[in-house]
Amino acid sequence: METARARAGFFTAVDAQAHHISPQLLRYRTGKGWIQRELRGVYRFVSASPTEHDELIALWLWSGEEAVFSHVTALFLHDLSDALPARVHMTVPPSWRYARFAKPDHVVLHADALDDSDVQWLGHVPITSPARTIADCIAAHVDGAWVEHAIHQARRRKLISPTVAGRLHRALEWAHPTDALELPLAVVARVEELVRVPAKPGARLVAASRRQNR
């Protein structure tokens, strides 16, 4: 299938139906070892070469191609953190209702609206941009040392501008005096206000859009 080739050999049960592959034939080919089931409703051709993001591709297809990898997962994917997250964080639209099957235990879902400028692609999967990723981590009260390192690395690699780096630093200082596990809504709103900047042509900056979509 062309769809599977474009996704490193992955496809869904819906894709199979669209190519007139019945559930019985799908089970037969899986039983023969030609196809492997990665998640319920998500499959992969065994002959396809593995990629470093196979798990993420499967999870993205499970979400109906609506989720974006975010928070500490995106921080790691941007190489802004050395720590491999124990769970996979994904942001889905507030109206998301796609999942027909149970959420994998190691997945954390965040409901939020993302602008097109909030998202970029890493191979076959979408992830939040560096600025949006760091802003989300601040709002989620991720360890301050991790966030400080991420801001420094993003600035050094020119993934964010000096202006946004400064705003993120101020947001981090403002957000982290509290020891609470979850930030109050007022703190989240303040973080978003601090990192919001006017869009510039070609800029990779992201304005957090939670307040606009609440």
Contacts in CASP RR format, 6 or more apart in sequence:
PFRMAT RR
TARGET T0000
AUTHOR 0000-0000-0000
METHOD contacts of the structure
MODEL  1
METARARAGFFTAVDAQAHHISPQLLRYRTGKGWIQRELRGVYRFVSASP
TEHDELIALWLWSGEEAVFSHVTALFLHDLSDALPARVHMTVPPSWRYAR
FAKPDHVVLHADALDDSDVQWLGHVPITSPARTIADCIAAHVDGAWVEHA
IHQARRRKLISPTVAGRLHRALEWAHPTDALELPLAVVARVEELVRVPAK
PGARLVAASRRQNR
1 11 0 8 1.000
1 15 0 8 1.000
1 16 0 8 1.000
1 19 0 8 1.000
3 11 0 8 1.000
3 15 0 8 1.000
4 10 0 8 1.000
4 11 0 8 1.000
4 15 0 8 1.000
4 44 0 8 1.000
4 45 0 8 1.000
4 48 0 8 1.000
6 124 0 8 1.000
7 57 0 8 1.000
7 61 0 8 1.000
7 124 0 8 1.000
8 44 0 8 1.000
8 48 0 8 1.000
8 49 0 8 1.000
8 51 0 8 1.000
8 53 0 8 1.000
8 54 0 8 1.000
8 57 0 8 1.000
8 124 0 8 1.000
9 44 0 8 1.000
9 45 0 8 1.000
9 48 0 8 1.000
10 38 0 8 1.000
10 42 0 8 1.000
10 43 0 8 1.000
10 44 0 8 1.000
10 48 0 8 1.000
10 54 0 8 1.000
10 57 0 8 1.000
10 58 0 8 1.000
10 61 0 8 1.000
11 42 0 8 1.000
11 43 0 8 1.000
11 44 0 8 1.000
11 45 0 8 1.000
11 61 0 8 1.000
12 41 0 8 1.000
12 42 0 8 1.000
12 43 0 8 1.000
12 61 0 8 1.000
12 64 0 8 1.000
13 23 0 8 1.000
13 26 0 8 1.000
13 41 0 8 1.000
13 42 0 8 1.000
13 43 0 8 1.000
16 26 0 8 1.000
16 43 0 8 1.000
26 35 0 8 1.000
26 43 0 8 1.000
29 35 0 8 1.000
30 36 0 8 1.000
30 37 0 8 1.000
30 43 0 8 1.000
33 46 0 8 1.000
34 45 0 8 1.000
34 46 0 8 1.000
34 47 0 8 1.000
35 43 0 8 1.000
35 44 0 8 1.000
35 45 0 8 1.000
35 46 0 8 1.000
36 43 0 8 1.000
36 44 0 8 1.000
36 45 0 8 1.000
36 46 0 8 1.000
37 43 0 8 1.000
38 44 0 8 1.000
38 54 0 8 1.000
38 58 0 8 1.000
39 58 0 8 1.000
39 59 0 8 1.000
39 61 0 8 1.000
39 62 0 8 1.000
39 101 0 8 1.000
39 104 0 8 1.000
40 62 0 8 1.000
40 101 0 8 1.000
40 102 0 8 1.000
41 62 0 8 1.000
41 101 0 8 1.000
42 58 0 8 1.000
42 61 0 8 1.000
42 62 0 8 1.000
44 54 0 8 1.000
44 58 0 8 1.000
51 57 0 8 1.000
51 124 0 8 1.000
53 122 0 8 1.000
53 123 0 8 1.000
53 124 0 8 1.000
53 125 0 8 1.000
55 88 0 8 1.000
56 69 0 8 1.000
56 88 0 8 1.000
56 124 0 8 1.000
56 125 0 8 1.000
57 124 0 8 1.000
57 125 0 8 1.000
59 67 0 8 1.000
59 88 0 8 1.000
59 90 0 8 1.000
59 104 0 8 1.000
59 107 0 8 1.000
60 67 0 8 1.000
60 69 0 8 1.000
60 124 0 8 1.000
60 125 0 8 1.000
60 126 0 8 1.000
62 99 0 8 1.000
62 101 0 8 1.000
62 104 0 8 1.000
63 90 0 8 1.000
63 92 0 8 1.000
63 96 0 8 1.000
63 98 0 8 1.000
63 99 0 8 1.000
64 98 0 8 1.000
64 99 0 8 1.000
66 92 0 8 1.000
66 93 0 8 1.000
66 96 0 8 1.000
66 98 0 8 1.000
67 90 0 8 1.000
67 91 0 8 1.000
67 92 0 8 1.000
67 96 0 8 1.000
67 109 0 8 1.000
67 126 0 8 1.000
68 90 0 8 1.000
68 91 0 8 1.000
68 92 0 8 1.000
68 114 0 8 1.000
68 118 0 8 1.000
68 119 0 8 1.000
68 126 0 8 1.000
68 127 0 8 1.000
68 128 0 8 1.000
69 77 0 8 1.000
69 88 0 8 1.000
69 89 0 8 1.000
69 90 0 8 1.000
69 91 0 8 1.000
69 125 0 8 1.000
69 126 0 8 1.000
69 127 0 8 1.000
69 128 0 8 1.000
70 89 0 8 1.000
70 90 0 8 1.000
70 91 0 8 1.000
70 110 0 8 1.000
70 127 0 8 1.000
70 128 0 8 1.000
70 132 0 8 1.000
70 133 0 8 1.000
70 136 0 8 1.000
71 89 0 8 1.000
71 91 0 8 1.000
71 108 0 8 1.000
71 110 0 8 1.000
71 128 0 8 1.000
71 133 0 8 1.000
71 136 0 8 1.000
71 137 0 8 1.000
71 140 0 8 1.000
71 142 0 8 1.000
72 81 0 8 1.000
72 83 0 8 1.000
72 85 0 8 1.000
72 89 0 8 1.000
72 137 0 8 1.000
72 142 0 8 1.000
72 146 0 8 1.000
73 85 0 8 1.000
73 87 0 8 1.000
73 88 0 8 1.000
73 89 0 8 1.000
73 90 0 8 1.000
73 127 0 8 1.000
74 89 0 8 1.000
74 127 0 8 1.000
74 128 0 8 1.000
74 133 0 8 1.000
74 136 0 8 1.000
75 81 0 8 1.000
75 85 0 8 1.000
75 133 0 8 1.000
75 134 0 8 1.000
75 137 0 8 1.000
75 142 0 8 1.000
75 146 0 8 1.000
75 150 0 8 1.000
76 83 0 8 1.000
76 84 0 8 1.000
76 85 0 8 1.000
77 122 0 8 1.000
77 127 0 8 1.000
78 127 0 8 1.000
78 130 0 8 1.000
78 133 0 8 1.000
78 150 0 8 1.000
78 154 0 8 1.000
78 159 0 8 1.000
79 153 0 8 1.000
80 130 0 8 1.000
80 133 0 8 1.000
80 134 0 8 1.000
80 149 0 8 1.000
80 150 0 8 1.000
80 153 0 8 1.000
80 154 0 8 1.000
80 159 0 8 1.000
81 146 0 8 1.000
81 149 0 8 1.000
81 150 0 8 1.000
83 146 0 8 1.000
86 106 0 8 1.000
87 106 0 8 1.000
87 107 0 8 1.000
87 108 0 8 1.000
88 104 0 8 1.000
88 106 0 8 1.000
88 107 0 8 1.000
88 108 0 8 1.000
89 107 0 8 1.000
89 108 0 8 1.000
89 110 0 8 1.000
90 107 0 8 1.000
90 108 0 8 1.000
90 109 0 8 1.000
90 110 0 8 1.000
91 109 0 8 1.000
91 110 0 8 1.000
91 111 0 8 1.000
91 112 0 8 1.000
91 114 0 8 1.000
91 128 0 8 1.000
91 136 0 8 1.000
92 109 0 8 1.000
92 110 0 8 1.000
92 111 0 8 1.000
92 112 0 8 1.000
93 111 0 8 1.000
93 112 0 8 1.000
93 113 0 8 1.000
93 114 0 8 1.000
94 111 0 8 1.000
94 112 0 8 1.000
94 113 0 8 1.000
94 213 0 8 1.000
96 111 0 8 1.000
103 109 0 8 1.000
110 136 0 8 1.000
112 209 0 8 1.000
112 210 0 8 1.000
112 213 0 8 1.000
113 209 0 8 1.000
113 210 0 8 1.000
113 212 0 8 1.000
113 213 0 8 1.000
114 128 0 8 1.000
114 132 0 8 1.000
114 209 0 8 1.000
115 206 0 8 1.000
115 207 0 8 1.000
115 209 0 8 1.000
117 129 0 8 1.000
117 199 0 8 1.000
117 204 0 8 1.000
117 205 0 8 1.000
117 206 0 8 1.000
117 207 0 8 1.000
118 128 0 8 1.000
118 129 0 8 1.000
118 132 0 8 1.000
118 206 0 8 1.000
118 208 0 8 1.000
118 209 0 8 1.000
119 126 0 8 1.000
119 127 0 8 1.000
119 128 0 8 1.000
119 129 0 8 1.000
120 126 0 8 1.000
120 127 0 8 1.000
120 128 0 8 1.000
120 129 0 8 1.000
120 204 0 8 1.000
121 127 0 8 1.000
127 133 0 8 1.000
128 136 0 8 1.000
128 206 0 8 1.000
129 204 0 8 1.000
129 205 0 8 1.000
129 206 0 8 1.000
130 154 0 8 1.000
130 159 0 8 1.000
130 160 0 8 1.000
130 204 0 8 1.000
131 154 0 8 1.000
131 159 0 8 1.000
131 160 0 8 1.000
131 164 0 8 1.000
131 168 0 8 1.000
131 195 0 8 1.000
131 204 0 8 1.000
131 205 0 8 1.000
131 206 0 8 1.000
132 206 0 8 1.000
132 208 0 8 1.000
133 150 0 8 1.000
134 147 0 8 1.000
134 150 0 8 1.000
134 151 0 8 1.000
134 154 0 8 1.000
134 160 0 8 1.000
134 168 0 8 1.000
134 195 0 8 1.000
135 168 0 8 1.000
135 171 0 8 1.000
135 191 0 8 1.000
135 192 0 8 1.000
135 195 0 8 1.000
135 206 0 8 1.000
135 208 0 8 1.000
136 208 0 8 1.000
137 146 0 8 1.000
137 147 0 8 1.000
137 150 0 8 1.000
138 147 0 8 1.000
138 168 0 8 1.000
138 171 0 8 1.000
138 172 0 8 1.000
138 175 0 8 1.000
138 191 0 8 1.000
138 195 0 8 1.000
139 175 0 8 1.000
139 183 0 8 1.000
139 187 0 8 1.000
139 188 0 8 1.000
139 191 0 8 1.000
139 192 0 8 1.000
139 208 0 8 1.000
140 183 0 8 1.000
141 175 0 8 1.000
141 176 0 8 1.000
141 178 0 8 1.000
141 180 0 8 1.000
141 181 0 8 1.000
141 182 0 8 1.000
141 183 0 8 1.000
144 172 0 8 1.000
144 176 0 8 1.000
147 168 0 8 1.000
147 172 0 8 1.000
148 169 0 8 1.000
148 172 0 8 1.000
151 160 0 8 1.000
151 165 0 8 1.000
151 166 0 8 1.000
151 168 0 8 1.000
151 169 0 8 1.000
151 172 0 8 1.000
153 159 0 8 1.000
154 160 0 8 1.000
154 165 0 8 1.000
155 162 0 8 1.000
155 165 0 8 1.000
159 204 0 8 1.000
160 168 0 8 1.000
160 204 0 8 1.000
160 205 0 8 1.000
161 203 0 8 1.000
161 205 0 8 1.000
163 197 0 8 1.000
164 195 0 8 1.000
164 197 0 8 1.000
164 205 0 8 1.000
167 194 0 8 1.000
167 195 0 8 1.000
167 197 0 8 1.000
168 194 0 8 1.000
168 195 0 8 1.000
170 194 0 8 1.000
171 190 0 8 1.000
171 191 0 8 1.000
171 194 0 8 1.000
171 195 0 8 1.000
174 187 0 8 1.000
174 190 0 8 1.000
174 191 0 8 1.000
174 194 0 8 1.000
175 183 0 8 1.000
175 187 0 8 1.000
175 190 0 8 1.000
175 191 0 8 1.000
178 187 0 8 1.000
183 191 0 8 1.000
188 210 0 8 1.000
189 210 0 8 1.000
189 211 0 8 1.000
191 208 0 8 1.000
192 208 0 8 1.000
192 210 0 8 1.000
192 211 0 8 1.000
195 207 0 8 1.000
195 208 0 8 1.000
196 207 0 8 1.000
196 208 0 8 1.000
197 205 0 8 1.000
197 207 0 8 1.000
199 205 0 8 1.000
199 207 0 8 1.000
END
